[in-house]
Amino acid sequence: MAVLRSMKRFVTKALLAGQVVVLQDLGRLQVSLQGKCYPEEALADEEFEPRSMIKGHKIVFRPEVKLKEAIAMGLSLKRISSEAME
């Protein structure tokens, strides 16, 4: 648990600094922002606050190819009746 807590602090600090966090043999983490478009004239306004244009954010995980392949090889599909889902 101590390792995971330390990793959480490291990942948080790196993501807030705008860095991509590479987890060797697992994948990459990075922050993605969603925002509104604004006219170029707004940049000249002294009261313009770019942060106000951010609508949301998420952390994106992009797995390494070997991880994706390992998961794909282990997947199996099985048909079940709708009665089993109730």
Secondary structure, 3 states (H helix, E strand, C coil): CHHHHHHHHHHHHHHHCCCCEEECCCEEEEEEEEECCCCHHHHHCCCCCHHHHEEEEEEEEEECHHHHHHHHHHCCCCCCCHHHHC
